[in-house]
Amino acid sequence: MIRVHDTLLRKKVDLEPVEPGKLRMYVCGPTTYNFIHLGNARPLVAFDVVARHLRARGLAVTYVRNITDVDDKIIRRAAELGEDFHALTTRFTREFHQDVAALACVPPDLEPRVTDAIPEIVALIERLVARGAAYESNGDVYFSVPAFAAYGELSHQPLDELKAGARVDVGEKKHDPLDFALWKAAKPGEPSWPSPWGAGRPGWHIECSAMAERYLGPTFDLHGGGIDLAFPHHENERAQSQGAHGAGTFARYWLHNGFVNFNGGKISKSDESAKVLFDRAFKLRILIERHGGEAVRLLLLTTHYRNPINFEVVVDGEDARTAPLRFPGLEEAERRLEYGYLTLQRLRDALAVGKPGGEGAVAKEAEGWLAQLQSALDDDFNTAEALAAHGEALSLANRILDNKLDAPKDVKRRTLERLARELTISAAELGLLEADPTAWLADHRARRCAARQIDVAWVEQKLVERTDARKAKDFARADALRDELKQGNIEIMDTPRGTTWRVAD
């Protein structure tokens, strides 16, 4: 049985889909006015694992993740750049897709855009107005929060406290400070669409309610997103949808991932130091280019998705605007991935020669690690525990390859074969170590050479000289060349495929 922590209930519960064998899931996607940052990446990776694991457990998953391509931030950004809003969102949707692919996230089954869902949005607002849950005011339409008695349940915030913090912007004519916009009357120069209340555009919250209903129905299984969306976005989505269709509709389970914190504190663009570092340290594209998307993914999976992650940034200098930056967590993630891919390469080389192990026993240590990994994911998608089991499998493979396991030869062979098969299964569930080892290691080496300004041509020339020396049986010369490369942080590895090399730590 798969268990999930439901934000609404504040506890773990059994995941029981509306329709047995099928699961419908909606996750809030990006607002496409700029590049995404590390905090945006966390729900992408977390809910990618959710979808992967549920499918591995035999569920037919329909995964919907939206694109917000019209809202206040987009309009402001387009005006600042003097760019058509549609051109802006098209450009940054393309950049988003590039980043999310680098994170090894499987594309959602459906990726609706707000501008394609205007008829459904208008129809949902009309239903709310007809039911007395919304009202028109000078061309705007607002949801009436007092008409929804369950408001605040999802985010666990009392209404009186919410009222105390509520604000009414200039020009707004609400019946209650907590009421929120479903439809915004057109303003000069802004994109707009026709509606029964005049030209205008949708509010942010109604978009997701309408798109989720269109593709998943009035009631579906799982709604995910970052904890920052629990209020007001998800609270308002729930109010709108249940206001339109009644109690018990919309999402049956609510899952929220924790924050990504910066050097022990929450990332905030209002903080001066964070402002300076935001584009340099938090922009996902920069982190991918420096360390690879898979390293970012691994970093985000090392902590349970509901817990906060601390992202450490080391500034090697006094001026954060220009000083070199280091990201110790991503450096460690790259080291772990390199270890994993080197292990897979060794496994591949070892199994490419000799006879298959056939039927029979395997080493006791190989029995159960995959079940432990999958059991951890069954328990509210605990990737931290799953990675621990995954690491044990890699360690066992290396012990056998290093002849450090006391077992008969045929048992070792069968164990390596089993590990190779099961590591493929775990790769598909975690989205880690899915790439071709040779290709990944080459890309990794190229990144490290560029970062350390290592002359690849010089290294390759020294390797040629060493090969020639070994052929001539000049082993003293070959050893001297190995030592020379070692001084340059180059580690040589003689494998069945020939001599290769890596940048040492």
C-alpha positions, 0 to 999 in steps of 0.5 A: 500500500502506498502512503502519502502525507495529506496537507489537508489532514496533516497526516499520512493516509493510504492512497486510494484512487477514485478509479482503481488502477488509475491515478489522476494528478495535477501539479502547478507549473511555471509562470513563463516570464523568466528563467526558473530557479532552484526553488522552482525545480524542486516540485518538478523533480519531486512530483516526477518521482511521484509519477514514476513510482506510481507507474512502477507500482502498476497505476495508469497515471495521467499527469497534468502540469500547466503553463501559466502564460498570462498573468500580472507578472507576465504583463509587467515583464513584457512591458518592461522589455517592450515585448509582446506577452505571447512572444515572451511566454513562448520564449520562456516556455521553450527555456523551461522545457530545456531546463526540465529536460536537463533535470531528467523529468518525464514530460507530463501527459498533458501541459495545458496553457491558460490562453487555450483554456479561456472558454473553460475558465469563463464557464467555471466563473459563470457557474460560481456566479449562478451558485452565489459563490461569486459576484461581478463588480465594475467588470471584475468578478470576485469569489465570495470567501464568506460563502465557502465555510471551509475556507482556510482548512487546507492551509490551516489558517483561521479566518480571523487571522487571514482577515487581519492580514488581508489588503484591498488594492486601489480600485478593487471593490470587494464585498469582503477583504478576503475575496479574490479575483476570478476575472479582471476587467481589461486595462489599456494595453493589456491582453484581454478576452470577451466575457459576460462581464466585459473584456478582461482576463482570468485571475491566477487561481481560477486558471488551475481549477478550470484546467484541472477540471477540463483534463481530470474531471471535477474530482481527481486524485492528487494535487501537488506543488510547493508549500508556498502555494498552499496559501493562497493559491491552492486554498483558493483553487479548492474554494473555487472548485468546491464552490462550483461542484460541492464538498468533497470534489476537486483533489482528494489528496494534497501534497506539498514539497518544502522550501529550498533554503539559502545558507540556512535561511529561506530564499527571499528576493527582498533580502539584499544579499539574496538579490545580489546572488539570486541570478548568480546562484539560484538560476537553474540554468547556471547550476545545470551548466556548472554541474549538470541537471542530474546533479541538481536532481540528485541534490533535490532527492537527498532530502525527503520532499516535504522537508526543507533543503539547505542550498549552500553557496560559498562566495570565494571573495569579498564582493558577492557580485563578482567573486567566484561561487562554489556549491558544495552540495552540487559538487558532492552530488556530482561525485556521487553520480560519477561513482555511480556511472563508473560502477555501471561502466565497470558492470557493463565491461565485466558482463560483456565477457564470459558466460552468463551465470545461469540459474542459482543463488546470488550473494545474500547482500543482493537480495532485498535492496530493491524491495527496500528502495521501493518500500521507501518510495511507498512510504510517502516517496521517501527518496532519502531512504531509497537512495541509501538502499541504492548506494548499498547496491552500488557498493556491493557491485564494486566489492564484487568487481574488486574481488572483495566478496568471498563467494564462488565465481558463479555466484558473483557472476549471477549477483552482478547480473542481478544488480545490473538488471535491478539498477536499471529498474531503480534508475527508472524510478528515481530518474538517476543513472539512466544515461549511457555511462560512457556519454555521461562520464565524458560530459562530466569530465569535459565540465570539470576540465573547463572548470579547472582549466585543464588542457585536454590535448595535453592530457591526451598527448601524455596518454599516447606517450604512456601507451607507447612506453608500455608497448616498448616495455619502458615501464619506468617511463610509463610510471613517470608519465602517470605521476606527471598526470597525477600532479595535474589532478588526472587519474588514469584508469586501465580498463578492458576497453583500454585506458581512460582518465578522470579529473581527480578531486 
